[in-house]
Amino acid sequence: MLALRRTRVLEMLMRYSPMAFTLALGFACVSSGVLAQKPDDQINARSLALTRAGEAALGTRDYQRAIDNLESALAVDPRNRQAFVLLGKVAQAEGLPGKAIGLYGQALGLEPNDLTALESQGEAMVQRGAVKRAEANLQRIRTLCKRECPQAQELAAVIAKGPPPAVMTAQSSSVVPPPPEKKPEKN
């Protein structure tokens, strides 16, 4: 009877030990990766300094210097959401709303509840002519704020103003078919 129990115990150990070993190894790998990550509020100081320099260059409308500083800030610390937001503002100022939307999206990938990134992305969407998508951002901001907040007010004002006239004429001209071609008369 004792030998039979020992055999069953050995069988169970042999059957489940590879799975137990794999699970233990998996937990060890995951936990060591989590311990190595920094919290979001501990962005590299050099990256923050470059971000401030980029923001100053954006204020003086020196877009190339702003881009250089902000891209350097992201090279130092790719978790710097503010650098993505400021790069988006540079892209908007240069008339590239599609690029700006993507940059704001990267910031939102780091922190989905970033009100500034949501507002700025909504403004770029209106600039691009995607008013319905901007309204979705406005709704998300209102959900996050619970009460009226400045980001919601500013985005609502931009949406109410609507897209720039150049976008409106481009959209309306793409809907209207071209006039029919006149065929030359035969003699």
C-alpha positions as CSV (number, residue, x, y, z in Angstrom):
1,M,0.0,0.0,0.0
2,L,2.8,2.4,0.9
3,A,4.7,1.5,-2.3
4,L,1.5,2.2,-4.3
5,R,1.2,5.7,-2.8
6,R,4.9,6.4,-3.5
7,T,4.4,5.4,-7.1
8,R,1.4,7.7,-7.5
9,V,3.2,10.6,-5.8
10,L,6.2,10.1,-8.1
11,E,3.9,9.9,-11.1
12,M,2.2,13.2,-10.2
13,L,5.5,14.9,-9.6
14,M,6.8,13.8,-13.0
15,R,3.6,14.8,-14.7
16,Y,3.2,18.3,-13.2
17,S,6.8,19.3,-12.4
18,P,7.6,20.6,-16.0
19,M,4.4,22.8,-15.9
20,A,5.2,24.0,-12.4
21,F,8.8,24.8,-13.4
22,T,7.6,26.7,-16.5
23,L,5.1,28.7,-14.5
24,A,7.7,29.6,-11.8
25,L,10.1,30.7,-14.5
26,G,7.4,32.8,-16.2
27,F,6.5,34.5,-12.9
28,A,10.1,35.3,-12.2
29,C,10.6,36.9,-15.7
30,V,7.5,39.0,-15.5
31,S,8.1,40.2,-11.9
32,S,11.7,41.2,-12.8
33,G,10.5,43.2,-15.8
34,V,8.0,45.0,-13.6
35,L,10.6,45.9,-11.0
36,A,12.9,47.4,-13.7
37,Q,10.2,49.8,-15.0
38,K,10.1,53.4,-13.7
39,P,6.8,55.1,-12.8
40,D,5.5,57.7,-15.3
41,D,6.3,60.5,-12.9
42,Q,10.0,59.7,-13.0
43,I,10.9,61.0,-16.5
44,N,14.6,61.4,-17.1
45,A,15.8,64.9,-16.0
46,R,17.8,65.4,-19.3
47,S,14.6,64.6,-21.2
48,L,12.6,67.2,-19.2
49,A,15.3,69.8,-19.8
50,L,15.2,69.2,-23.6
51,T,11.4,69.3,-23.5
52,R,11.5,72.7,-21.8
53,A,14.0,73.9,-24.5
54,G,11.7,72.6,-27.2
55,E,8.7,74.3,-25.7
56,A,10.6,77.6,-25.6
57,A,11.6,77.2,-29.2
58,L,7.9,76.5,-30.1
59,G,7.0,79.7,-28.3
60,T,9.4,81.7,-30.5
61,R,8.2,79.8,-33.6
62,D,11.6,78.3,-34.2
63,Y,10.0,75.0,-35.3
64,Q,13.2,73.2,-36.5
65,R,14.9,73.8,-33.2
66,A,11.8,72.8,-31.3
67,I,11.6,69.5,-33.3
68,D,15.3,68.8,-32.7
69,N,15.0,69.4,-28.9
70,L,11.8,67.4,-28.6
71,E,13.0,64.4,-30.6
72,S,16.2,64.4,-28.5
73,A,14.0,64.4,-25.4
74,L,12.2,61.3,-26.7
75,A,15.5,59.6,-27.6
76,V,16.6,60.1,-23.9
77,D,13.3,59.0,-22.5
78,P,10.6,57.6,-24.8
79,R,8.0,57.8,-22.0
80,N,7.9,61.6,-22.1
81,R,4.3,62.3,-23.1
82,Q,4.8,66.1,-23.0
83,A,7.4,65.8,-25.8
84,F,4.9,64.0,-28.0
85,V,2.2,66.6,-27.3
86,L,4.6,69.5,-28.1
87,L,5.7,67.7,-31.3
88,G,2.1,67.5,-32.2
89,K,1.7,71.2,-31.6
90,V,4.7,71.9,-33.9
91,A,3.1,69.7,-36.6
92,Q,-0.2,71.6,-36.3
93,A,1.6,74.9,-36.5
94,E,3.3,73.7,-39.7
95,G,-0.1,72.7,-41.2
96,L,0.3,68.9,-40.7
97,P,-2.8,67.9,-38.7
98,G,-2.5,64.2,-39.8
99,K,1.0,64.0,-38.3
100,A,-0.2,65.8,-35.2
101,I,-3.0,63.4,-34.7
102,G,-0.5,60.5,-34.8
103,L,1.8,62.2,-32.3
104,Y,-1.1,62.9,-29.9
105,G,-2.0,59.3,-30.3
106,Q,1.4,58.2,-29.1
107,A,1.0,60.4,-26.0
108,L,-2.4,58.8,-25.4
109,G,-0.8,55.4,-25.8
110,L,1.4,56.2,-22.8
111,E,-1.5,57.7,-20.8
112,P,-5.0,57.3,-22.3
113,N,-6.5,59.8,-19.9
114,D,-4.2,62.7,-20.8
115,L,-6.7,65.6,-21.1
116,T,-4.2,67.9,-22.9
117,A,-3.4,65.2,-25.5
118,L,-7.1,64.5,-26.0
119,E,-7.9,68.2,-26.5
120,S,-5.0,68.8,-28.8
121,Q,-5.8,65.7,-30.9
122,G,-9.4,66.9,-31.1
123,E,-8.3,70.3,-32.4
124,A,-6.0,68.6,-35.0
125,M,-9.0,66.4,-36.1
126,V,-11.1,69.5,-36.6
127,Q,-8.2,71.1,-38.5
128,R,-8.2,68.0,-40.7
129,G,-12.0,68.0,-41.1
130,A,-12.8,65.0,-38.9
131,V,-15.3,66.8,-36.7
132,K,-17.1,63.6,-35.6
133,R,-13.9,62.1,-34.3
134,A,-13.2,65.4,-32.5
135,E,-16.6,65.2,-30.9
136,A,-15.7,61.7,-29.6
137,N,-12.6,63.2,-28.0
138,L,-14.7,65.9,-26.4
139,Q,-17.1,63.3,-25.0
140,R,-14.2,61.4,-23.5
141,I,-12.8,64.6,-21.9
142,R,-16.2,65.4,-20.4
143,T,-16.4,61.8,-19.1
144,L,-13.0,62.1,-17.5
145,C,-13.6,65.6,-16.0
146,K,-17.0,64.9,-14.5
147,R,-17.5,68.7,-14.5
148,E,-16.8,71.4,-17.0
149,C,-13.0,71.7,-17.4
150,P,-10.9,74.1,-19.6
151,Q,-9.9,71.4,-22.1
152,A,-13.6,70.6,-22.8
153,Q,-14.4,74.2,-23.2
154,E,-11.6,74.9,-25.6
155,L,-12.3,71.8,-27.7
156,A,-16.0,72.6,-27.8
157,A,-15.2,76.1,-29.0
158,V,-12.9,74.7,-31.8
159,I,-15.6,72.2,-32.8
160,A,-18.3,74.9,-32.9
161,K,-16.0,77.0,-35.1
162,G,-15.6,74.1,-37.5
163,P,-12.8,73.2,-39.9
164,P,-10.9,75.8,-41.8
165,P,-12.5,77.0,-45.1
166,A,-9.7,75.3,-47.2
167,V,-10.7,71.9,-45.7
168,M,-14.4,72.6,-46.3
169,T,-13.9,73.5,-50.0
170,A,-11.6,70.5,-50.5
171,Q,-14.2,68.2,-49.0
172,S,-17.1,69.7,-51.0
173,S,-15.1,69.7,-54.3
174,S,-14.3,66.0,-53.9
175,V,-18.0,65.1,-53.6
176,V,-19.0,67.0,-56.7
177,P,-18.3,65.0,-59.9
178,P,-16.3,66.7,-62.6
179,P,-18.2,68.3,-65.5
180,P,-18.7,66.0,-68.5
181,E,-16.2,66.3,-71.2
182,K,-17.3,67.8,-74.5
183,K,-16.7,65.7,-77.5
184,P,-15.5,67.4,-80.7
185,E,-18.1,67.6,-83.4
186,K,-17.6,65.5,-86.5
187,N,-17.7,67.2,-89.9
